[in-house]
Amino acid sequence: FLNVLLKHENPVHLFIPNSKTYKLGEQLIQFKETNQLRVVGYDLLQSNLRLLNSGTIDYLIHQKPKVQGYLGMQSLYKNIVLKTDVPLHQYIPLDIINKENVMYCQ
């Protein structure tokens, strides 16, 4: 994978669509020092936060898992206990986290 990246002279943008962003991010530290690279990943795991704060990962998408869990349990309660209809879709805004605003999300 890194061999392919090394061939590019133009900026490279990577989107890693799962919480394991840190696994690839740790391999990109040296590449990022000498090349234009932007990395976007998911979830505020400690490993991802460490790489975000060091500048290896540029952005993390925070999906608010506690809010998702709360809304799921609330819907279950409303449907089973209260016998009421629950909405088919519940929209939750995502947070785009960078090292300048990470302190507001923890």
C-alpha positions as CSV (number, residue, x, y, z in Angstrom):
1,F,0.0,0.0,0.0
2,L,2.7,2.5,0.9
3,N,4.5,1.7,-2.4
4,V,1.4,3.0,-4.2
5,L,1.3,6.2,-2.1
6,L,5.0,6.9,-2.6
7,K,4.4,7.1,-6.4
8,H,2.0,10.0,-6.0
9,E,3.4,13.6,-6.2
10,N,0.0,15.1,-5.8
11,P,-1.8,15.4,-2.5
12,V,-3.3,12.1,-1.3
13,H,-6.6,11.9,0.6
14,L,-7.5,8.7,2.6
15,F,-10.8,7.9,4.1
16,I,-10.8,4.9,6.4
17,P,-14.4,4.0,7.0
18,N,-14.1,2.1,10.3
19,S,-12.7,2.6,13.8
20,K,-9.4,1.0,13.0
21,T,-7.9,4.2,11.5
22,Y,-5.0,4.0,13.9
23,K,-3.8,0.7,12.3
24,L,-3.1,2.4,9.0
25,G,-2.3,5.7,10.6
26,E,0.7,4.3,12.5
27,Q,2.2,3.2,9.1
28,L,1.6,6.6,7.6
29,I,3.6,8.7,10.1
30,Q,6.8,8.8,8.0
31,F,5.0,9.2,4.7
32,K,3.0,12.1,6.1
33,E,6.2,14.0,7.1
34,T,7.4,14.2,3.5
35,N,4.2,14.2,1.5
36,Q,0.9,16.0,1.3
37,L,-1.5,13.6,2.9
38,R,-5.0,14.0,4.5
39,V,-6.5,11.2,6.6
40,V,-10.1,11.0,7.7
41,G,-11.3,8.2,10.0
42,Y,-14.0,7.2,12.4
43,D,-14.5,7.0,16.2
44,L,-12.8,8.7,19.1
45,L,-10.7,5.7,20.3
46,Q,-7.6,6.5,22.3
47,S,-5.3,5.2,19.6
48,N,-7.1,7.4,17.0
49,L,-7.0,10.4,19.3
50,R,-3.3,10.0,19.9
51,L,-2.7,10.1,16.1
52,L,-5.1,13.0,15.7
53,N,-3.3,15.0,18.3
54,S,0.1,14.2,16.7
55,G,-1.2,15.3,13.3
56,T,-1.1,11.9,11.6
57,I,-4.9,11.8,11.4
58,D,-6.5,15.0,10.3
59,Y,-10.2,14.4,11.0
60,L,-12.3,11.9,12.9
61,I,-16.0,11.4,12.4
62,H,-17.7,11.0,15.8
63,Q,-20.9,9.0,15.6
64,K,-22.0,9.6,19.2
65,P,-22.4,5.9,20.2
66,K,-23.8,6.8,23.6
67,V,-26.6,8.8,22.0
68,Q,-27.3,6.0,19.5
69,G,-27.5,3.4,22.4
70,Y,-29.8,5.7,24.4
71,L,-32.1,6.3,21.5
72,G,-32.2,2.6,20.8
73,M,-33.1,1.7,24.4
74,Q,-35.7,4.5,24.5
75,S,-37.3,3.2,21.3
76,L,-37.4,-0.3,22.6
77,Y,-39.0,0.9,25.9
78,K,-41.6,3.0,24.0
79,N,-42.5,0.1,21.7
80,I,-42.6,-2.8,24.1
81,V,-43.6,-1.2,27.4
82,L,-45.7,1.7,26.3
83,K,-47.0,0.1,23.2
84,T,-46.5,3.2,21.1
85,D,-45.1,3.6,17.6
86,V,-41.5,4.6,17.2
87,P,-40.1,6.5,14.3
88,L,-38.6,4.3,11.6
89,H,-35.6,6.7,11.3
90,Q,-33.9,8.8,14.0
91,Y,-31.3,11.2,12.6
92,I,-28.2,12.0,14.7
93,P,-25.8,14.7,13.6
94,L,-22.2,13.6,13.2
95,D,-19.3,15.6,14.6
96,I,-16.2,16.3,12.5
97,I,-13.3,16.3,15.0
98,N,-9.9,17.8,14.4
99,K,-7.1,18.5,16.9
100,E,-8.4,22.1,17.4
101,N,-11.9,21.0,18.6
102,V,-11.3,17.6,20.1
103,M,-11.4,18.9,23.7
104,Y,-15.1,19.7,23.3
105,C,-16.1,16.1,22.5
106,Q,-14.6,14.1,25.3
